[in-house]
Amino acid sequence: MLSLIASAALVGTMNLEHPATVGGQINFSLQALPNQEAALWFGLEELPGGLEIPTIGTLKLSPPFITVANAQLNAKGRGKFVVPVPDEPALAGLELLFQGWFYDDFGIVKNSTLSELELVTIQP
């Protein structure tokens, strides 16, 4: 379970639902503030020591990274990221890094938070 770094009033989670497999999906369940937006970032390297962003959290992905999924959380603050994994046996064993960003409409910093870094290893 990943806890978001935030003030006491703002807490959320991003959980890997099951192991990622070749030809399957990477599924993260989300829990944060109601109706928030969320972005899932993918990168290849961890940023040594991270970059602390006041009131938001620590950026742990080393640039460059890309957004691979977006989600709108529901009125209960729940949502899901789904990322397909190609049916390519050579991907087995590949380690992927993900970090989530939760924010209000238009990226307002007031309620933004970053998740911890999630390492996902693709299973055969």
N, C-alpha and C positions, 0 to 999 in steps of 0.2 A: 504494500500500500504506500502510495506516495502522498505526503502531506505538503500542501502548498505553504510557502513562506509568506506570512501576512500578519496583520494586526489581529488582536484577539477577536475582533468583529468579523473578520474575513478569513474563512478557512475552507479549503476544498481538497479533493483527492482525485488522482488519476491512477486506475488499477488495471494491470494487464489481466484480462479475463481468463486466458488459457495460453499454453505454449503456442508460438507461431510455427507453422509448418509449411514446407514447400507445397505450393498449389493451394494453400489455405489463406487465412487472413490474420492480421494483427489487430486485435480488438482491445481497446481501452475503454473502461467504463469511467464516467466522469461524475463528480459531485462538487458543486460550488454554489455561488449565489444564484437565485432564481433569474432566469432569462439572460444570463450572461452569454457572451460569445467566447469561443475557445479556438485556439489554433494549435496544431501539432507540428512541431519543428523536428526535422531530421538532419543529422549531421554525421560526419565520420570520425570526429575527434572531440575529446573532452578539452575544455579550456582550462589549462593548469591554474588551479586556485580559484577559478571562476571570476566573474565580474559582478560585484555587489551593486545592485541598482536600488537606491533608497526607496523604501515603501513598497517595492515590487518583489524583490527577492534576488537570487543569484543566478545570473546567466551562466550555464555550465557547458553549453555547446560552443565549440570553437568555430568562428566563421571560416568559410561560408557555410550556411545551413539554409534549408528550404522549408517552406510550409507544405506539408503533404496532405493535410486534412483540416477542415474547419467544421465547427459544430455550433449550433444554437442550443443552449441548455433550456429545458422546459421550466414550467412554473414552479416545480419542486427543486430546480437546480440540478437536474440530472441530464446526462447525454452520453454520447458514445462516439469514439473515433474508430473507423474501420479502414484499414489499409490492406489492399490485396497483395499477396505474395505470389509472384509468377511460378508456374509449374516447371521449374528448371532445377534439376537435381544438384547442379553445381552451387546453388545457393545454400545448401545444407552446411551448417557450421558458421555462416556469416553472422557477425555481430553488428547490430545496428544501434545507434544512439538516438533517443527521442527526449524532447522536453516540451511540456505544455505551457501555454500562456492563456490565462483566463482574464477577460476584460469586459467592460461595459461597451455598449454601442459606440462606435466611432473611436475606440481605443482610449477612452478616458482613463488616465493614469490613476485616478482616485481609488478605484476598486480593482486594479490590476494585480495579478500575482503570477509567479512562475512556479511550476512544479519542480521537483527534484529530477535529476537525470535518470532515464530508464534505459537499461541495457537489455536488448532483446536478441537472443540467439536463435536463428532459424533452425528448426529441427527437420530431419528428413521426412 
